[in-house]
Amino acid sequence: MLCALTIRQLKPGSLEDFKQAFVPGEDAEAPAGWKRFYAIRNVNDENEVVTFGLFDGTLEDLRAGQDSGEYDERRSKADEFVESYGADGIYEVLEERAMD
């Protein structure tokens, strides 16, 4: 399992514009392999947004899906609302636990 994670500092007041540009609509079909997607905001800094998704497949599968889809277009549109980036990468899930 892989996790694609990006931390962004948004330009003040641009959260809704960022979400509209980057976050897929609820009716959008998830590309093969993607299991979950989250967009979260820091409770102490409303302009710090973390997006991450869980992918069940190989790194090559993940990158191929990004190359063949609209990911680059969405990311390019969203960059207009980003002031800076923190972490931005693909991480291997070492352990997963359900706390239900």
Number of C-alpha atoms within 10 A of each C-alpha: 17 19 19 16 19 17 19 20 18 21 15 12 11 14 18 10 13 21 15 13 19 20 16 15 10 7 6 8 8 12 13 12 16 17 12 12 17 12 15 13 17 10 9 7 9 14 19 22 21 19 17 18 16 20 23 16 13 13 15 9 14 20 11 11 16 13 11 10 11 11 13 13 12 16 14 12 15 19 17 14 21 19 13 12 15 12 10 14 11 18 13 13 12 7 6 7 5 4 4 3
